[in-house]
């Protein structure tokens, strides 16, 4: 199935040269969870802090469906 993924900040490098927050089409097996997507993208688990699917915060066990829009953020510090 096809979903749309946006990686932000330091995670964007895992999708090649796509600018931060630019959606990239990703194909995953039907019935995949968000955690399985994170594994497929080879994102370091400790770098995945907040995940959104279709604008809602979800956990890694969330079951993805065709056409979902996923946003993944790393831990972000500020001062």
C-alpha positions, 0 to 999 in steps of 0.5 A, a space after each residue: 500500500 502507498 502512504 505519504 511520509 514527512 520526516 522532520 529535522 535530523 530525520 529528513 536525511 533518511 529520505 535522501 535529499 527531500 527537504 524537511 517536512 516534504 512528503 515522500 511516497 512510501 510503499 509498505 505491506 498492507 497491515 503494517 504498523 507505524 513501528 514497522 514503517 520506522 524499521 523499514 525506513 531504518 530510523 534509529 528508534 531512539 531518534 523517533 519521538 513524536 509521530 502523527 498520522 493524518 494530523 493525530 498523535 499516535 503510538 508505534 503500534 498504530 495500524 497504517 492504512 492506504 493513503 495515510 499521511 505520516 509525520 515523524 519528529 525526533 527529540 527537539 531541544 531548545 533554549 
